């Protein structure tokens, strides 16, 4: 597959909907992610960031009653590129403020994830 090795490391997927998380995890693995760590809460994501290395992250900004802002801050501080996943288009104006590379609007699918992986490869200076 042409997309293999696009992601040399682990992907952090922060998503509180188990159905979306499982589908996204499977898709990321199929299109070349080396491994995916799924977390559904801010606390879980922050703990994962403290104990593992990640190549990039997908962050659902709305996590139940919490926002992903603390996770976005931790990702930005660690220099880990991330994309916001949200069902709300108004998040587009917060991308720069949060330090996100882009916006993934729900519902998203395989082609959208492949686009993000190509963008990640371009950030690393790789070719898709």
DRENVEXZA-695606 format. One record per atom (N, C-alpha, C, O): residue number from 1; residue in three letters; atom name; x, y, z. Coordinates in steps of 0.05 Angstrom, whole numbers, plus 5000, padded with zeros to 4 digits. Layout:
REC NUM Ala CA X Y Z
...
//
This chain:
REC 1 Unk N 5017 4976 5000
REC 1 Unk CA 5000 5000 5000
REC 1 Unk C 5018 5025 5000
REC 1 Unk O 5038 5025 5014
REC 2 Unk N 5011 5045 4985
REC 2 Unk CA 5027 5069 4981
REC 2 Unk C 5030 5085 5007
REC 2 Unk O 5049 5100 5010
REC 3 Unk N 5011 5083 5025
REC 3 Unk CA 5011 5100 5049
REC 3 Unk C 5026 5087 5072
REC 3 Unk O 5028 5099 5094
REC 4 Unk N 5036 5063 5069
REC 4 Unk CA 5050 5050 5092
REC 4 Unk C 5075 5067 5099
REC 4 Unk O 5087 5079 5082
REC 5 Unk N 5081 5067 5124
REC 5 Unk CA 5104 5082 5135
REC 5 Unk C 5100 5112 5133
REC 5 Unk O 5119 5126 5138
REC 6 Unk N 5076 5121 5127
REC 6 Unk CA 5071 5150 5128
REC 6 Unk C 5075 5160 5156
REC 6 Unk O 5085 5182 5161
REC 7 Unk N 5066 5144 5175
REC 7 Unk CA 5068 5151 5203
REC 7 Unk C 5087 5131 5216
REC 7 Unk O 5082 5107 5219
REC 8 Unk N 5110 5142 5224
REC 8 Unk CA 5131 5124 5236
REC 8 Unk C 5126 5117 5265
REC 8 Unk O 5137 5098 5275
REC 9 Unk N 5109 5133 5278
REC 9 Unk CA 5104 5128 5306
REC 9 Unk C 5075 5124 5313
REC 9 Unk O 5058 5118 5295
REC 10 Unk N 5069 5127 5337
REC 10 Unk CA 5042 5123 5348
REC 10 Unk C 5025 5148 5345
REC 10 Unk O 5035 5170 5346
REC 11 Unk N 4999 5143 5340
REC 11 Unk CA 4979 5164 5337
REC 11 Unk C 4963 5165 5363
REC 11 Unk O 4954 5144 5372
REC 12 Unk N 4958 5188 5374
REC 12 Unk CA 4940 5192 5396
REC 12 Unk C 4913 5200 5385
REC 12 Unk O 4911 5221 5372
REC 13 Unk N 4893 5184 5391
REC 13 Unk CA 4865 5190 5383
REC 13 Unk C 4849 5196 5408
REC 13 Unk O 4845 5179 5424
REC 14 Unk N 4840 5221 5410
REC 14 Unk CA 4824 5229 5434
REC 14 Unk C 4796 5233 5424
REC 14 Unk O 4789 5252 5410
REC 15 Unk N 4779 5214 5431
REC 15 Unk CA 4751 5213 5421
REC 15 Unk C 4734 5200 5442
REC 15 Unk O 4740 5177 5451
REC 16 Unk N 4712 5213 5450
REC 16 Unk CA 4695 5202 5471
REC 16 Unk C 4673 5184 5461
REC 16 Unk O 4659 5171 5477
REC 17 Unk N 4668 5183 5435
REC 17 Unk CA 4649 5165 5423
REC 17 Unk C 4663 5139 5416
REC 17 Unk O 4679 5138 5398
REC 18 Unk N 4656 5117 5430
REC 18 Unk CA 4670 5092 5426
REC 18 Unk C 4667 5082 5397
REC 18 Unk O 4686 5071 5386
REC 19 Unk N 4644 5086 5385
REC 19 Unk CA 4639 5077 5357
REC 19 Unk C 4658 5092 5338
REC 19 Unk O 4670 5080 5321
REC 20 Unk N 4659 5118 5341
REC 20 Unk CA 4677 5134 5324
REC 20 Unk C 4706 5127 5329
REC 20 Unk O 4721 5124 5310
REC 21 Unk N 4713 5123 5355
REC 21 Unk CA 4741 5117 5362
REC 21 Unk C 4749 5090 5349
REC 21 Unk O 4771 5088 5338
REC 22 Unk N 4733 5070 5352
REC 22 Unk CA 4740 5043 5341
REC 22 Unk C 4742 5044 5311
REC 22 Unk O 4761 5032 5299
REC 23 Unk N 4724 5058 5297
REC 23 Unk CA 4724 5060 5268
REC 23 Unk C 4749 5075 5259
REC 23 Unk O 4763 5067 5240
REC 24 Unk N 4755 5097 5273
REC 24 Unk CA 4778 5114 5265
REC 24 Unk C 4804 5099 5270
REC 24 Unk O 4822 5100 5254
REC 25 Unk N 4806 5085 5293
REC 25 Unk CA 4830 5070 5299
REC 25 Unk C 4835 5049 5278
REC 25 Unk O 4857 5047 5267
REC 26 Unk N 4814 5034 5270
REC 26 Unk CA 4817 5014 5250
REC 26 Unk C 4826 5026 5223
REC 26 Unk O 4844 5015 5210
REC 27 Unk N 4814 5048 5216
REC 27 Unk CA 4821 5061 5191
REC 27 Unk C 4850 5071 5191
REC 27 Unk O 4864 5068 5171
REC 28 Unk N 4858 5084 5213
REC 28 Unk CA 4885 5094 5215
REC 28 Unk C 4906 5071 5212
REC 28 Unk O 4926 5074 5199
REC 29 Unk N 4900 5049 5225
REC 29 Unk CA 4918 5026 5223
REC 29 Unk C 4919 5015 5194
REC 29 Unk O 4940 5007 5185
REC 30 Unk N 4896 5014 5181
REC 30 Unk CA 4895 5004 5153
REC 30 Unk C 4910 5022 5134
REC 30 Unk O 4921 5012 5114
REC 31 Unk N 4910 5048 5139
REC 31 Unk CA 4923 5066 5120
REC 31 Unk C 4952 5074 5128
REC 31 Unk O 4963 5092 5116
REC 32 Unk N 4963 5060 5148
REC 32 Unk CA 4991 5064 5152
REC 32 Unk C 5001 5073 5179
REC 32 Unk O 5025 5075 5184
REC 33 Unk N 4983 5078 5198
REC 33 Unk CA 4992 5085 5225
REC 33 Unk C 5006 5061 5238
REC 33 Unk O 4997 5039 5236
REC 34 Unk N 5028 5066 5251
REC 34 Unk CA 5043 5045 5264
REC 34 Unk C 5028 5033 5287
REC 34 Unk O 5027 5009 5291
REC 35 Unk N 5015 5051 5303
REC 35 Unk CA 4999 5043 5326
REC 35 Unk C 4981 5066 5333
REC 35 Unk O 4987 5089 5326
REC 36 Unk N 4959 5060 5347
REC 36 Unk CA 4940 5081 5355
REC 36 Unk C 4933 5077 5385
REC 36 Unk O 4926 5055 5393
REC 37 Unk N 4936 5098 5400
REC 37 Unk CA 4927 5098 5428
REC 37 Unk C 4901 5114 5429
REC 37 Unk O 4901 5137 5421
REC 38 Unk N 4880 5102 5439
REC 38 Unk CA 4854 5115 5440
REC 38 Unk C 4848 5123 5469
REC 38 Unk O 4850 5106 5488
REC 39 Unk N 4841 5148 5473
REC 39 Unk CA 4833 5158 5499
REC 39 Unk C 4807 5173 5496
REC 39 Unk O 4804 5188 5476
REC 40 Unk N 4789 5170 5515
REC 40 Unk CA 4763 5183 5513
REC 40 Unk C 4759 5206 5532
REC 40 Unk O 4738 5219 5532
REC 41 Unk N 4779 5213 5548
REC 41 Unk CA 4777 5234 5568
REC 41 Unk C 4802 5252 5567
REC 41 Unk O 4823 5244 5557
REC 42 Unk N 4799 5276 5578
REC 42 Unk CA 4822 5294 5580
REC 42 Unk C 4843 5281 5598
REC 42 Unk O 4867 5281 5591
REC 43 Unk N 4835 5270 5621
REC 43 Unk CA 4854 5258 5639
REC 43 Unk C 4869 5235 5626
REC 43 Unk O 4893 5233 5630
REC 44 Unk N 4855 5218 5612
REC 44 Unk CA 4867 5195 5599
REC 44 Unk C 4887 5204 5577
REC 44 Unk O 4909 5193 5575
REC 45 Unk N 4880 5225 5562
REC 45 Unk CA 4897 5235 5541
REC 45 Unk C 4923 5248 5554
REC 45 Unk O 4945 5244 5543
REC 46 Unk N 4919 5263 5575
REC 46 Unk CA 4943 5275 5588
REC 46 Unk C 4961 5254 5600
REC 46 Unk O 4986 5257 5599
REC 47 Unk N 4950 5233 5611
REC 47 Unk CA 4966 5211 5622
REC 47 Unk C 4981 5197 5599
REC 47 Unk O 5005 5191 5602
REC 48 Unk N 4968 5192 5577
REC 48 Unk CA 4981 5179 5554
REC 48 Unk C 5004 5197 5544
REC 48 Unk O 5025 5187 5537
REC 49 Unk N 4999 5223 5543
REC 49 Unk CA 5020 5241 5534
REC 49 Unk C 5044 5241 5553
REC 49 Unk O 5067 5245 5544
REC 50 Unk N 5039 5237 5578
REC 50 Unk CA 5061 5236 5598
REC 50 Unk C 5077 5211 5597
REC 50 Unk O 5100 5210 5606
REC 51 Unk N 5066 5190 5586
REC 51 Unk CA 5079 5164 5587
REC 51 Unk C 5087 5152 5560
REC 51 Unk O 5101 5132 5559
REC 52 Unk N 5078 5164 5538
REC 52 Unk CA 5083 5153 5511
REC 52 Unk C 5092 5175 5492
REC 52 Unk O 5087 5199 5497
REC 53 Unk N 5105 5167 5471
REC 53 Unk CA 5113 5186 5450
REC 53 Unk C 5093 5183 5427
REC 53 Unk O 5085 5160 5420
REC 54 Unk N 5085 5205 5415
REC 54 Unk CA 5066 5205 5392
REC 54 Unk C 5077 5221 5369
REC 54 Unk O 5090 5241 5372
REC 55 Unk N 5071 5211 5345
REC 55 Unk CA 5079 5225 5321
REC 55 Unk C 5059 5248 5315
REC 55 Unk O 5067 5270 5309
REC 56 Unk N 5033 5242 5318
REC 56 Unk CA 5013 5263 5315
REC 56 Unk C 4988 5254 5330
REC 56 Unk O 4986 5231 5340
REC 57 Unk N 4968 5272 5331
REC 57 Unk CA 4944 5266 5346
REC 57 Unk C 4919 5276 5331
REC 57 Unk O 4920 5296 5316
REC 58 Unk N 4897 5263 5336
REC 58 Unk CA 4871 5272 5328
REC 58 Unk C 4856 5278 5353
REC 58 Unk O 4853 5260 5370
REC 59 Unk N 4846 5302 5357
REC 59 Unk CA 4833 5310 5382
REC 59 Unk C 4805 5319 5377
REC 59 Unk O 4799 5339 5364
REC 60 Unk N 4786 5304 5389
REC 60 Unk CA 4758 5312 5389
REC 60 Unk C 4757 5334 5410
REC 60 Unk O 4764 5330 5433
REC 61 Unk N 4749 5358 5402
REC 61 Unk CA 4750 5381 5420
REC 61 Unk C 4728 5379 5442
REC 61 Unk O 4733 5388 5464
REC 62 Unk N 4705 5368 5435
REC 62 Unk CA 4684 5367 5454
REC 62 Unk C 4683 5339 5466
REC 62 Unk O 4675 5319 5453
REC 63 Unk N 4692 5337 5491
REC 63 Unk CA 4694 5311 5505
REC 63 Unk C 4674 5310 5528
REC 63 Unk O 4681 5316 5551
REC 64 Unk N 4650 5303 5522
REC 64 Unk CA 4629 5303 5542
REC 64 Unk C 4625 5332 5553
REC 64 Unk O 4618 5350 5537
REC 65 Unk N 4628 5335 5579
REC 65 Unk CA 4625 5362 5591
REC 65 Unk C 4651 5378 5590
REC 65 Unk O 4652 5401 5598
REC 66 Unk N 4673 5365 5582
REC 66 Unk CA 4699 5378 5581
REC 66 Unk C 4706 5386 5552
REC 66 Unk O 4693 5378 5533
REC 67 Unk N 4726 5404 5550
REC 67 Unk CA 4737 5410 5523
REC 67 Unk C 4765 5399 5522
REC 67 Unk O 4777 5392 5542
REC 68 Unk N 4774 5396 5498
REC 68 Unk CA 4801 5385 5493
REC 68 Unk C 4823 5406 5496
REC 68 Unk O 4846 5401 5489
REC 69 Unk N 4816 5430 5506
REC 69 Unk CA 4836 5451 5508
REC 69 Unk C 4861 5443 5523
REC 69 Unk O 4883 5450 5514
REC 70 Unk N 4859 5430 5547
REC 70 Unk CA 4883 5422 5561
REC 70 Unk C 4900 5402 5545
REC 70 Unk O 4925 5402 5546
REC 71 Unk N 4887 5385 5530
REC 71 Unk CA 4902 5366 5513
REC 71 Unk C 4916 5381 5490
REC 71 Unk O 4939 5376 5484
REC 72 Unk N 4902 5400 5478
REC 72 Unk CA 4913 5416 5457
REC 72 Unk C 4938 5431 5467
REC 72 Unk O 4959 5432 5453
REC 73 Unk N 4936 5442 5491
REC 73 Unk CA 4959 5456 5503
REC 73 Unk C 4983 5437 5507
REC 73 Unk O 5006 5444 5501
REC 74 Unk N 4977 5413 5517
REC 74 Unk CA 4998 5393 5522
REC 74 Unk C 5011 5385 5495
REC 74 Unk O 5036 5382 5494
REC 75 Unk N 4995 5381 5475
REC 75 Unk CA 5006 5373 5449
REC 75 Unk C 5023 5395 5437
REC 75 Unk O 5045 5390 5427
REC 76 Unk N 5013 5420 5439
REC 76 Unk CA 5028 5443 5429
REC 76 Unk C 5055 5446 5444
REC 76 Unk O 5076 5450 5432
REC 77 Unk N 5054 5443 5471
REC 77 Unk CA 5078 5445 5487
REC 77 Unk C 5099 5424 5479
REC 77 Unk O 5123 5430 5479
REC 78 Unk N 5090 5400 5473
REC 78 Unk CA 5108 5378 5466
REC 78 Unk C 5116 5378 5436
REC 78 Unk O 5132 5362 5428
REC 79 Unk N 5104 5397 5421
REC 79 Unk CA 5111 5398 5393
REC 79 Unk C 5099 5376 5376
REC 79 Unk O 5110 5369 5355
REC 80 Unk N 5077 5364 5385
REC 80 Unk CA 5064 5343 5371
REC 80 Unk C 5042 5355 5353
REC 80 Unk O 5023 5367 5363
REC 81 Unk N 5044 5352 5326
REC 81 Unk CA 5023 5363 5309
REC 81 Unk C 4997 5348 5314
REC 81 Unk O 4996 5324 5319
REC 82 Unk N 4975 5364 5313
REC 82 Unk CA 4949 5352 5317
REC 82 Unk C 4928 5366 5301
REC 82 Unk O 4930 5389 5293
REC 83 Unk N 4907 5351 5296
REC 83 Unk CA 4884 5360 5281
REC 83 Unk C 4860 5359 5299
REC 83 Unk O 4857 5339 5314
REC 84 Unk N 4843 5379 5298
REC 84 Unk CA 4818 5379 5314
REC 84 Unk C 4796 5364 5299
REC 84 Unk O 4793 5368 5275
REC 85 Unk N 4782 5346 5312
REC 85 Unk CA 4759 5333 5301
REC 85 Unk C 4735 5343 5315
REC 85 Unk O 4733 5342 5340
REC 86 Unk N 4715 5353 5300
REC 86 Unk CA 4692 5365 5313
REC 86 Unk C 4668 5365 5294
REC 86 Unk O 4672 5364 5269
REC 87 Unk N 4645 5365 5305
REC 87 Unk CA 4621 5367 5289
REC 87 Unk C 4612 5396 5286
REC 87 Unk O 4591 5402 5274
REC 88 Unk N 4628 5415 5297
REC 88 Unk CA 4621 5443 5297
REC 88 Unk C 4640 5459 5280
REC 88 Unk O 4664 5461 5286
REC 89 Unk N 4630 5471 5258
REC 89 Unk CA 4646 5486 5240
REC 89 Unk C 4658 5511 5253
REC 89 Unk O 4679 5521 5244
REC 90 Unk N 4645 5521 5274
REC 90 Unk CA 4656 5546 5286
REC 90 Unk C 4683 5542 5299
REC 90 Unk O 4696 5561 5307
REC 91 Unk N 4692 5517 5301
REC 91 Unk CA 4719 5512 5312
REC 91 Unk C 4741 5521 5293
REC 91 Unk O 4764 5524 5302
REC 92 Unk N 4735 5525 5268
REC 92 Unk CA 4755 5533 5248
REC 92 Unk C 4769 5558 5257
REC 92 Unk O 4793 5561 5251
REC 93 Unk N 4756 5577 5270
REC 93 Unk CA 4768 5602 5278
REC 93 Unk C 4786 5598 5303
REC 93 Unk O 4800 5617 5311
REC 94 Unk N 4786 5575 5315
REC 94 Unk CA 4803 5570 5339
REC 94 Unk C 4828 5554 5333
REC 94 Unk O 4844 5550 5350
REC 95 Unk N 4831 5546 5308
REC 95 Unk CA 4854 5529 5300
REC 95 Unk C 4880 5541 5308
REC 95 Unk O 4897 5529 5321
REC 96 Unk N 4884 5566 5299
REC 96 Unk CA 4910 5580 5305
REC 96 Unk C 4914 5584 5335
REC 96 Unk O 4935 5579 5345
REC 97 Unk N 4893 5592 5348
REC 97 Unk CA 4894 5597 5377
REC 97 Unk C 4903 5571 5392
REC 97 Unk O 4919 5572 5411
REC 98 Unk N 4892 5549 5384
REC 98 Unk CA 4898 5523 5397
REC 98 Unk C 4924 5510 5387
REC 98 Unk O 4935 5493 5400
REC 99 Unk N 4933 5519 5364
REC 99 Unk CA 4957 5507 5352
REC 99 Unk C 4953 5483 5335
REC 99 Unk O 4971 5468 5330
REC 100 Unk N 4928 5478 5327
REC 100 Unk CA 4921 5455 5310
REC 100 Unk C 4930 5459 5281
REC 100 Unk O 4931 5481 5271
REC 101 Unk N 4937 5437 5268
REC 101 Unk CA 4945 5437 5240
REC 101 Unk C 4921 5441 5221
REC 101 Unk O 4924 5451 5199
REC 102 Unk N 4898 5432 5230
REC 102 Unk CA 4875 5433 5213
REC 102 Unk C 4850 5423 5228
REC 102 Unk O 4851 5415 5251
REC 103 Unk N 4828 5422 5213
REC 103 Unk CA 4803 5414 5224
REC 103 Unk C 4792 5390 5208
REC 103 Unk O 4792 5389 5184
REC 104 Unk N 4783 5370 5223
REC 104 Unk CA 4770 5347 5212
REC 104 Unk C 4741 5348 5221
REC 104 Unk O 4735 5344 5244
REC 105 Unk N 4723 5353 5202
REC 105 Unk CA 4695 5357 5208
REC 105 Unk C 4680 5330 5208
REC 105 Unk O 4681 5315 5188
REC 106 Unk N 4666 5325 5230
REC 106 Unk CA 4650 5300 5232
REC 106 Unk C 4624 5304 5216
REC 106 Unk O 4613 5325 5215
REC 107 Unk N 4615 5283 5203
REC 107 Unk CA 4627 5256 5202
REC 107 Unk C 4650 5256 5182
REC 107 Unk O 4648 5269 5160
REC 108 Unk N 4671 5243 5188
REC 108 Unk CA 4694 5240 5170
REC 108 Unk C 4698 5211 5163
REC 108 Unk O 4688 5193 5177
REC 109 Unk N 4714 5206 5142
REC 109 Unk CA 4718 5179 5133
REC 109 Unk C 4747 5174 5125
REC 109 Unk O 4765 5190 5131
REC 110 Unk N 4751 5152 5112
REC 110 Unk CA 4778 5143 5104
REC 110 Unk C 4793 5164 5088
REC 110 Unk O 4817 5169 5093
REC 111 Unk N 4780 5176 5068
REC 111 Unk CA 4793 5196 5051
REC 111 Unk C 4803 5220 5068
REC 111 Unk O 4824 5230 5063
REC 112 Unk N 4786 5228 5087
REC 112 Unk CA 4794 5250 5104
REC 112 Unk C 4818 5243 5121
REC 112 Unk O 4837 5260 5124
REC 113 Unk N 4819 5219 5132
REC 113 Unk CA 4842 5210 5148
REC 113 Unk C 4867 5207 5130
REC 113 Unk O 4889 5213 5139
REC 114 Unk N 4863 5198 5106
REC 114 Unk CA 4886 5196 5087
REC 114 Unk C 4897 5224 5081
REC 114 Unk O 4922 5228 5080
REC 115 Unk N 4880 5244 5079
REC 115 Unk CA 4889 5271 5074
REC 115 Unk C 4905 5281 5097
REC 115 Unk O 4926 5294 5094
REC 116 Unk N 4896 5275 5122
REC 116 Unk CA 4911 5284 5145
REC 116 Unk C 4939 5270 5146
REC 116 Unk O 4959 5283 5153
REC 117 Unk N 4939 5245 5140
REC 117 Unk CA 4965 5231 5140
REC 117 Unk C 4984 5242 5119
REC 117 Unk O 5008 5243 5123
REC 118 Unk N 4973 5250 5096
REC 118 Unk CA 4990 5263 5075
REC 118 Unk C 5000 5290 5086
REC 118 Unk O 5023 5298 5082
REC 119 Unk N 4982 5305 5099
REC 119 Unk CA 4991 5331 5111
REC 119 Unk C 5013 5327 5132
REC 119 Unk O 5032 5342 5133
REC 120 Unk N 5010 5306 5148
REC 120 Unk CA 5030 5300 5168
REC 120 Unk C 5056 5293 5155
REC 120 Unk O 5077 5302 5164
REC 121 Unk N 5055 5277 5134
REC 121 Unk CA 5080 5270 5119
REC 121 Unk C 5093 5295 5108
REC 121 Unk O 5118 5297 5108
REC 122 Unk N 5077 5314 5098
REC 122 Unk CA 5088 5338 5087
REC 122 Unk C 5101 5355 5109
REC 122 Unk O 5122 5367 5105
REC 123 Unk N 5089 5355 5133
REC 123 Unk CA 5101 5369 5156
REC 123 Unk C 5128 5358 5163
REC 123 Unk O 5147 5372 5170
REC 124 Unk N 5131 5331 5161
REC 124 Unk CA 5156 5318 5167
REC 124 Unk C 5176 5320 5144
REC 124 Unk O 5199 5313 5147
REC 125 Unk N 5167 5331 5121
REC 125 Unk CA 5185 5333 5098
REC 125 Unk C 5185 5308 5081
REC 125 Unk O 5201 5305 5063
REC 126 Unk N 5166 5290 5088
REC 126 Unk CA 5164 5265 5072
REC 126 Unk C 5146 5269 5048
REC 126 Unk O 5135 5291 5044
REC 127 Unk N 5144 5249 5032
REC 127 Unk CA 5127 5250 5009
REC 127 Unk C 5105 5230 5012
REC 127 Unk O 5109 5208 5023
REC 128 Unk N 5081 5236 5002
REC 128 Unk CA 5058 5218 5004
REC 128 Unk C 5056 5201 4980
REC 128 Unk O 5038 5184 4978
//
